[in-house]
Amino acid sequence: MQLELTNHVVIITGGASGIGRAIAELFISEGCKAALGDLSPSVADVACEPGSSTNAPAPGCVVDVTQRETIEAGSQAAEPQLGPAEHIVHAAAWTAASRCTGEAARAKGVSLNGRSATASVN
């Protein structure tokens, strides 16, 4: 595609597998520096795989999108290696039967590299 995203920094939740992983590979192929967040503890190992073909760094961090602290920690962990996030793709999913209750079910303001973002959950 030619999206002119060379050296842009993207954070992708759900990036260890499925649609999130495919999105990561696409961003990396466009020249982005990608950080992957996922609930799976294997995200650090998986994160290296998409970037290896393009020699682009793709650090991975365990992130639970229902837990504000893990989102902020993942963002802060990626910034020294990649720089501040310019794009965020939310590809993580949960079902009605998952932990989406209480605090996680309300809209939350999250700080990402000094920027403010709001995650709204129905």
Residue, then its C-alpha position, 0 to 999 in steps of 0.5 A: m500500500q503506500l501509506e507514507l508511515t515510515n518511522h511512525v510508531v504504532i501500538i497494537t493491542g491483541g497483536a500476538s495473534g489473529i487480526g492484531r498480528a496481521i495488522a502489525e505485519l501490515f504496519i511493519s511492512e509500511g515502515c512503522k515501528a510497532a509495539l504489540g500488547d496482548l494478554s498472552p504471556s508469549v507476546a514478547d516472543v511472538a512480537c519479534e517474529p513479524g519484525s524479523s523479516t523487515n529488521a523492524p523492532a516490535p517489542g511485546c508487552v503483556v497488556d490486559v485492556t481491562q486494566r488501565e495500569t497494564i496499558e500505561a505500563g506497556s506504552q511506557a515500556a515501548e517508548p524508549q525503544l520506539g519513541p512516542a506512539e503516534h497511532i494506536v490500534h485496538a484489536a484485543a477483544w473480550t466477550a460478555a463472559s470475560r472480565c469486562t465488569g465494574e471499572a473496566a465497563r466504564a469509559k476510562g481516560v488513559s495516558l499514553n506517552g503524555r497524550s490522553a486517550t479515552a476508551s469507551v466500552n459498551 
